[in-house]
Amino acid sequence: MSFRTTPLLMAGVLALVLATGACGGSASDAADDKEIKIGAWYPLTGPVAASGVPQHAGADAYFKMINDKGGINGRKVNWIVKDNAFDPQQTVQIARELVGQEKVVAIVAANGTAQGEATFPFVLQQSKVPIFNELGGAATWYTPPRPGLFGVQTLYEDQAAALAAWVAEDGAKKVLVVHSDPAAFVNVAKQVAPVLQKAGPGASAELLSVKFQSTDYSPVIAQVKAKKPDAIILILASPEAAAFLKEAKLQGLSVPAYGYAPTAAASTLALAGDAAEGFRAVQLVRSPIDSDPSVAEFRDAMAKYAPKQQADFIALWGWTAAKVFVQVAQTVQGPITSQSLVAAYEKAGNIDPGVAPVMSFSADKHLGTRAVQKVVVKGGKFESQGDFYTPPDR
C-alpha cells in the first residue's frame, strides 16, 4: 500500500507538532512540588580550576545541608553542575543542555564573566531563564539592570577602586598595576588610576600586562624593579599572583603588594608559601577563620559535605551565592518557577547571609552589594582588617 503526502495532510501534521510543543511548556513555566531543579557551570578543569573547584564545593555543601534540613519550603534542591573548563563556547553548549534538556528553572551560583555573558542571548533573552548570583560579572551587567540577571558579588571594577583608595591611604604615589592580558582583566586594571588620582593627589598608576597563564615571572619582576613603584596591585588569577609573589621575594623586591578578591585564596598561600606574608587584598566575605557563628556553620558543613576541600575564601564565595539564593527562594509563596524567583528577587531587601554583606535587590537594583573587606596575610593566614565597607565611586 502506498502513502502519498498531500499539502492538507502536511498542514495537519505541522499543526499537531506545534500544538504538542505548546502543551509541553518551557523551563520557565515548570514547577515541581518535590524539587527545585537549577543548574550551573564551573571551571572544574583548566586554567582557573584553582578557583572553580573550591567555589563549587562551597555552594554544593550549602545545598546539601539545606536538603538535609528539608529543602526550600519542603522542596529538595537538585543542583546540576557541568564543567566548562573556563571556555565560553563550552559554556554555551552547557547552557543549552541545562535549559533545553534538564529544564532548569534558573542558573544559580555559576562561575565566569566571559563564560556567563556568552550564554545571555540564549538563557536570558531567548529562554527567559534567570541567572542568579554568578561568580563574576561586569558593570555593564547591572547598569542598566538586565531582566533576569541578579548578582551578589561586588564588581571587580569596584574592587579595583577599593584597592586604589587603599594604596593612596597607605601613602603610595607611584603605583604599578600588574594584570593578565585578557580584556576582562584589562578593564579592571584601568579602574585604578582615576580613583587613585582622586584619593591621592599627585599619585599615578601605570599598567603592566602579563600573558594569561604565565608561569615564569622572572622577566616580569625584572620589569617591575626597573619601574621602581612604591606599591603594586595584582589583577591576576590566584596561581599567577602566587608566582609573582614568589619570584618577587626571590629577586629581593620588597614593594608592598595588593590584590583583588580572586588573589585572596588558599591556593595563593599554598603556592607562594612565606612569600605571601604581608600580602594585602580585598575580599567579598568574612575570613574563613572568623569566630562568627555563620562562618562556623560554613566550616562545619565543609567538614561534613566536602571534607577534602579546604574551607577557604573561595569556597565561602560559593557558599554565599547558594545561601542568598535559598534565602530569597524561601520567600516564594506557591510554585517555584523562573518567573516567581525573579519576582522574589525584585523585592528581596535586607538579605543577610551572615558570612557576607547584607544584600538588597529591587526591580531597579539587581546587584546586591558593593561592599568589600580588607584582609592581610599574617602568620600564613588571611586576617580580616575591620568590617565591610563601600569603596569610593569610580
Buried (B, 14 or more C-beta within 10 A) or exposed (E): EEEEEEEEEEEEEEEEEEEEEEEEEBBBBBBBEEBBBBBBBBBBBBBBBBBBBBBBBBBBBBBBBBBEEEBBBEBBBBBBBBBBBBBBEBBBBBBBBBBBEBBBBBBBBBBBBBBBBBBBEBBBEEBBBBBBBBBBBBBEBBEEBBEBBBBBBBBBBBBBBBBBBBBBEEEBBBBBBBBBEBEBBBBBBBBBBBBBBBBBEEBBBEBBBBEBBBEEBEEBBEEBBEEEBBBBBBBBBBBBBBBBBBBBBEBEBEBBBBBBBBBBBBBBBBBBEEBBBEBBBBBBBBBBEBEEEBBEBBBEBBEEBBEEBBBBBBBBBBBBBBBBBBBBBEBBEEBBBBBBBBBBBBEBEEBBBBBBBBBBBEEEEBBBBBBBBBBBBEEEBBEBBEEBBBBBEB
